[in-house]
Amino acid sequence: MELKEMKERVLSKISGRIVSALEDVTEVIKHD
């Protein structure tokens, strides 16, 4: 596997987690 592919996979995983975390935060704010 190329280094570039690994970097892209890691970045997509991290961004996916950030997005889901932000969605959780917005849900909490809405309920409040």
C-alpha positions in Angstrom: 0.0 0.0 0.0 1.2 3.5 -0.8 1.9 6.1 1.8 -0.5 8.5 0.1 -3.3 6.0 0.3 -2.7 5.4 4.0 -2.7 9.1 4.7 -6.0 9.6 2.9 -7.6 6.7 4.8 -6.5 8.1 8.1 -7.7 11.5 7.2 -11.1 10.2 6.1 -11.4 8.2 9.4 -10.5 11.3 11.5 -12.9 13.6 9.6 -15.7 11.1 9.9 -15.2 10.9 13.7 -15.1 14.7 13.9 -18.4 15.0 11.9 -20.1 12.4 14.1 -18.9 14.2 17.2 -20.1 17.5 15.9 -23.5 16.0 15.1 -23.7 14.6 18.7 -22.9 18.1 20.1 -25.6 19.8 17.9 -28.2 17.2 19.1 -27.3 18.0 22.7 -27.7 21.7 22.1 -31.0 21.3 20.3 -32.4 19.3 23.2 -31.3 21.9 25.7 
